[in-house]
Amino acid sequence: MRHILFTITYLSIVMNLIKAAENQLEVEFQSHGVALSGVLFLPNDYQAGKKVPGVVVTGSRTSVKEQMPRAYAKALADRGFAALTFDFRGWGESPDKIPYLEDPKRKTEDIVAALDYLATRDEIDAGQIGGLGICASAGYMSDAALQSQYLSSLALVAPWLHDMPIVEAVYGGKEGVNGLLALGKQAAEAAEPVLIEAASSTNDKALMYQAPYYTETDRGLIDAYDNRFNVASWGPWLEYDAISGAAALNKPTLLVHSEQAAIPQGAKKYAAKRGDEVELVWIDGASQFDFYDKPELVAKAADAAADHFAATMEKCSDWVTTYSRDEARVWTVIDAIGPLADLHEFDALGRLYAERVEYDYTSVFGGEVELKSSAEQMKQWAAFLPGFDLTKHTIWDIEVEVMGDKAVATSKVVGDHWVDDLYWKVEGRYRFELIKIDGEWKISAHQLLLDREGGTRDVFAAAMAKG
C-alpha cells in the first residue's frame, strides 16, 4: 500500500512538473542587435489557440528575470495573464559587450522591444498588453508606455521614481552626487568595464552594503544573479528623471507602494503629475524588499495589478490597433515628437531624425524649405523652446504607409504656446518622410501644413528673450 501511495504521489509530482513546464516557455527576441533571453508564463488553464491578455514584467536595479520578476510573472499567470520576463542587455542570460550597465534609456529600449515581441505571439491578444515594473524599472516601464503603442495599461509596484531633488537627498547632496558622477565618467572612459559587487554583507564598497534580499541566499542571492554593477552606470542613473514624463502619459496607471518602502515621495510626485489617471494603493508596514518576494505582499500587489489590468485593458482594447512592426515603430517615432519637445529632451528628440533633414514650415513662416542637419535643428529648438513657460504639442490621427525601407506618415497636430500673458495656438497637419537606417526608422523630411492659428505671434519674441 505504501508503495502504491508513493507511486501515485510521485506521478502527481511529475505531472505537475510537466504541466508547469508546458506553461513556462523559454523565448528569445532581439533588441538593438542583441538577443534577449526571456520566459513566457502562460495561465495555468491555458488552451492552445486561445488569445489571452499579456503583461511584460521587469524588476529592480541590477536584477535578473529569476528574481522578483519571476515571482510576479507567476502570480499574474495564476490570475489569467500571460507574463513575459526577460534579462536586459548585458545582464543574466542576455550577454552584451557592455555588461551590467544600469542605463534607464537602454533598459527602456529593451522593454519596448519586449512589448513588440509579445504582441507577435500567437498566445497574446495584442490589443490587451500591460506592463508591470518593480522598483527602478517602474520608471523605465513608464517611459516605455510613452513610446510603445502596444502597452495600454501600467502597474508600478514599490516604484523607485526619482528626480534630481530626490537623487540629491538620497546620495549625499550635490557634493555626493558630483562625486559619483565623476566616478561614472571615469569608468565610462576606461578601456575595460569597471565592475563592483552589486550587493554584499561584508564588502562596504558594494553598491548595496548589507541590503536585505540581495544578500540572502534563500531570497535574492541566487545562482542566476550576476551581482555586478558597472560603475559607468552612475551618470545615466543619477541624471535620470523618472517623474517628468508622467505628465505626458495618458495610459491608466496603478501604483502599489508603502510609506515604509523606498522614496514614497517619488511615487507621490509622479501621481500628482498624472492626476485622475492614476490609482494609488498603499500597504501599511511593507518594506521595499518585502514587496519583492514576501508571499502575502506579492499576492496583494498581484491582485491589485490583475484587477487594474482586467478593468483597463478591456477599455483600451477597442482603440489599440495591431500594426505591422515597421508601422508600429514609425507610429512610435511620430508619437514621441510632442512629449520630447515639450519636455526639452532635445538629445532624445534628435535621435528620431536622420543626419540631414528637409524641414518645411513655409505654410506658417514663409521663406523656403530648409535642408540642414538634425543637430543644427535641435540647437535651434533648444534656443527658444525653453523660453516658453509651457508648450503642448498634441499629435494624433497618425497614419503610416511603409514601402520597404522608406515610409510616409501623416498626422494632425495642435501646438499651444504660453509666455507670461501671451498665448499662441497653431493647428494643422504634419507630413513626414522616414528612412530605415540600421534597423531604426529616422525622419528625413518634416513638413507642417497650417490650417488655422489663434492668439499672437508676439509669444516668439518673448520666448527668445527668456530662452
N, C-alpha and C positions, 0 to 999 in steps of 0.2 A: 504493500500500500504506500509506504513512504517513497519507494522507487517510482511509483506511478505519479504521486503528487509532485515529486522532484521533476519528473519528465514534463508534466503539464506546466509547472512554473517556468521551467527552462524554455519551453516552446513559446510561452506567453511573452517572456522577455525578448526572445529572438524576433517574434512577430512585431513587437513594439519597436524594436530597433530598426527592422526593415521598413516599417511604416514611417518612422522618423526620418530615415534616410531618403525615402521617396519624397518627403515634404521639405527636404533641405537640398537644394541644388547648387553645386559649385558652378560659378559662372565667371566669365571674363569679358571685359569690354575695354574700349580704347578711350583715353583722354589725352589729347595733345601728344599723340605718338607713343604713349606709354600704356602697356597692358595692365589694367587694374583687376585685382583678384577680389571676387565677392561671393557671397552666399545669399541665395534667394529662399526665404522661408515661406512655404505655402500654408494656407489654412489646413487644420487637421482633417477637415472633411472635404478637401478639395477634390473635384472630379475633373478628369481630363476633358478639355474642350470648353470648360466654363471660364468666363472672364470675371475677375474679381478686382476690387479696388487695391491699389498698390501704394506703398509708402517706402521712401528712402530714409534709412536711419543712420545717423552719424554720431560720433562720440566726442569725448573731451580732448583737450590738448594732449598730444603725444600718444593717444590711444590707438589700438588696433581693433579690428572687427570682432575679435573673440572676447572682448571685454564688455563694457556696458552696452555697446550697440547690439550685441547678440542677445542680451537679456531682454531688451526692449523689442527687438525684432521677433523673438519667440513669443513674447507676450502679445504682440499685435497679431501674429499668426493665430494664436489661441482665440483671438477675438474676431476672426474672419477676414483679416487682411493678408495680402502677400507683401512681405517686407524684405527689402534688399539692404544688406550691409556690405561694406567693401573696405579695402585698405587704400588710403590715399597714396598718391605718387611718393615713392621713397620710404614708405612705411610697410611693415608686415610683409605680406607676400606680393607686394607691388613695387619691386626694386626700381630705382631710378639713379641716374648719375649724380643727382643731388639728393643725398639721403637725409631723412629726419628733419626736414625743414617745415617749421610751423609758420607757413605763409598763408594768411587768410585769402588773398586773391587766388593763389594757386589751388587751395583746397575748395574754394567756391567753384572754380572751373571744373574740378573733379565731380562735385555734386551735380552740376548742370549736365555733365556727361552721363552720370548715373541716371538722372531723370530721363534723358534722351533714350538711354538704353532700356530702361524699364518700360517705357511707352511702346517699345517694339516687341515686347514679349507677348506670346500668344495667350498667356495666362492673365494678362493685365487689361483692364478697361482703361484705355489711355485718357479717357475723359474724367477719371477719378483717381488722381495721383496726389499724394500728400508728402510732406517732409517732416520728420521728427529729428530735431537737433538737440543734443545734450551738451550742457556746459559750453565750452568755447565754440563748438560747431553750431550753436544756436545762431550766432551772428552770421556764420557762413551760410547756413540754411536760409536765413532771412534774405541775404544778398542774392542767393540763388533764386529765390522766389521773385526777385525783381527781374531776373534775366531769363527765366525759363517759362515758356508758355504752358508747359505740362503741369507744373506744380500749382495746384489750385487751392490748397489748404495747408496750414502751417501749425505745428505744435512744438513748443520750445520748453524743454524740461531742465530745471536747475540752470537756467541760462546765465552764462557769463557774458554780459553785454557791457563793454566799456567804451568810454570816450577819453579824451586826454585828461580832464579833471580827475576822473576815476583812476586812470593809469598813474597819475602823479600821487594820488592818495595811497595807492597800493604799493608802489615801487620806490618810495622814499623821496617824494617831491621831485622838483625839476633836476636837482643835482643827481639823485639816484637814477632817474630816467636817462639823463645825458650820459652817465657813466655806462649804463647798459647799452645805449645806442652806440657808444664808441667801441665797446667790445664787439657788438654785432657788425659794425662797419669793418673793423679789423679782420674779423673772421670771414666776412664776405669777400674780402680782397686776398685772402690767403690762397696758396696754391692747392691745398688739400682741405677737405672739410674739417672744421674744428668741432669736435663732439665731446659732450659731457654726459654724465649719468642724468637721466630724467628724474629718477626717484631713488632715494636711499635712506636707510635708517641709521647709517653710520658715516656717510660722506657728506659733510656740511657744505661741500661745493656743488652738490647736485642741484638741479633745478628745483626739485621738491624734496626738502630735507625732512625726514620723519613724518611724511604725509601718510595718513591712513589710506587704505585701499591699494595704492600703488606699491606699497612696501610689504604687503601681506600676501603670503603665498596661497592662502585659501580664498583670496579675493582677486585683486588686480595683478599681482606679481606672478603671472603665468608664463609658460614657456614661449607662447606666441608674442609676448610683449617685448618690443625692441629695447625699451628702457634707455633710449638715447635721445639727445636733444642737440640739434645743430645750432651753435652759438650765433650763426648768421641770421637766425630767426628773430633776434631781438628787434631789428629795425622794422620789418613788416608787422610783427606782433604789437609792439608798443605804439606804433603810429597808426594802427588800425582803429577806425571808428565804427563800432557795430551798431551805433544808435542813430546816426544822422540819416541813414537810408530809410528808417522806419516811416518817415512822413510820406515818402513816395510810394510805399507799398499799399496795395489795395486788395489784398487777399486775406480771408478770415484767419485769425491767429489766436492760438491758445498759449498762455504762459502758466506753467506749473512751477512754483517756487516756494521759498520759505524765508522768513526773516532771519533764521539761523544758518541759512546757506550762504554761498559766496555772493558778494556785492548785490544785495537786493535792490540797492538804489539804482543800479543799471537797468534792471527789469522795469522799475517804476518810471524811469526816464523814457525808456523805449515805449512803454504803454501809453504814456502821456502824449507822445508823438502820434501814436496810432489812433487814439480816440476811441470811437464806438466800435471799431472793427477788431478789437482785442478783448479776449476773455481772460480774466485772471483767476487762478486757483491757488490759494495759499494754504500750505500744510504746516501746521504748528509743530515746532520742535525737530524738524528734519534738517540734518546737516547736508552739506554738499555731497559728501561721499556716500551718505546713506541713500541718496537718490540713485546711485549707480547700480546697487545690487541688493539692497535690503528687500526681500520678497514683498513685504507689505507695502512699501513705498513704490516699488516698481509696479505693483498691481494697481495702486491708487492712480499713479500717473498714467499708466496704460489705459485704465478705464476712462479717465478724463479725455485722453487723446482719442480713443476709439469713439467715444460719444461725439466729440468735436468733429472728427473726420466724417462720421456717418451723417451728421446733420449738414455739414458744409459742403462736402464733396457732392452730395446729391443735388444741392442747389447750383453748384458750379458746373456739373456735367453737361448742362444744357448749352453753355456758352463756350466750353473748351472744345476746340476743333482739332481733329487729328490731321496733321500736316506731314508731308514728307520731311525727312531730316533736314535737307537743304532749305526747304521752305521755312521750317521752324527756326533754323539758325539765322536766316535772313530776317525773319519776323522779329527775332530776339534782338538783333543789331539795331533795327529801326526803333523798336520799343524802348531801348536803353538810352536813346539820344536825349530825350527830355529830362529824365531824372538826373543824368550825369551833368548836363549843362546847368540845371537849376542848383545842383549841389556843388558846382565849381570843381568837379572831378575831371580836370582837363587832360591829365595823363591817360586816364581810362577812356575818356571820350576820343582822344586822338587815336587810340588803338582800334577804333571802329572804322577808321578811314585808311585808304591806300596812301602810298607815299606822295603821289601827285593827284590832286582832285580838282574837278571843274565845279566851281561854285557860281550859281546863278540866282542872284537876288535882285535882278533888274526890274521885276514887276513891283518891287517895293521901293527901291532906292534909285532906280535908273542906272545909268552907266553901262558897263559892258560885263559880259561873262568873264570870270577870272579863273585862270589855271594856275594853281600855286600848291605849295607843299602843305600837307596837313599840319606839320609843325608850325608853319607860319600862321595858319588859320587859328590854331589853338592859342597862339600868343595873342592874336588879335582879340579873340573872345575873352581871354583871360585879362585883357587890359581894361575891359569895360563891364563885363557881366557882374563881377563882384561889386561894382559901384551901385548896382540896384539894391534897394532894400529887400526886394523879393522879385523873383521871376517864377513863372509857372508855365511850362510848355506841355500842353496836353496833345498827345499824338494817338489817333485811333483810326478805326476802319482801315487797317493795313491790308493791302492786297499784294501778293507776291507772285511773280512768274519767273521760274528758273529755266534757263536754257543752257545746259551743260555747265561750264564754268563761269557763265555770266547770268545776271539776274536783274530784273527791274521791280522796284517796289513803289507803291503809291500809298498815300495816307492823307487823312485830314489833320489839320493842326490848328490849335489856338494858342497864342502866346500872350500872357499877361505880364506887365512890367510896372513896378512901382518904385518911385523915389520921392520921399517926403510926401507932399500933397499932389504930386504929378502921377498920372497913370496913362498908359498906352496899351491898347489891345489890338492884336492883329489876328485875322482869321483867313485861312487859305488851305492850300493843298501842297504836300511835298511830293516830289518825284525823285527817286534815287536810282542810280545805276550802280551795280556791285560786281566785283570780280572775286573769284576764289583764288586765294594765294596760300600755298602750303596747307590746304585743307580748311582755311578760315575765310569767311566772307568779309570783304572790305568795301567800303563805299568809295566809288571812283567819280561819281557825279552827284551833286546835291542841288536841287532846284526848289525854290519856293514860288508858288503861284498865288498871288494876292487875290482874295475875294472881297474883303472889306476890312476897314480899320476904324478904331474909335479912340477918343482921348487926344493926347497931344504928343507929338514927337519931341517936344522940349525935354522929355524924360531922358533922351540920349545924352544931351549935353550935361545934364545933371549927373548922370551915371558916370560919364567920362571924368567929370571933375572929382567925383568921390573916388573913382577907381584909381 
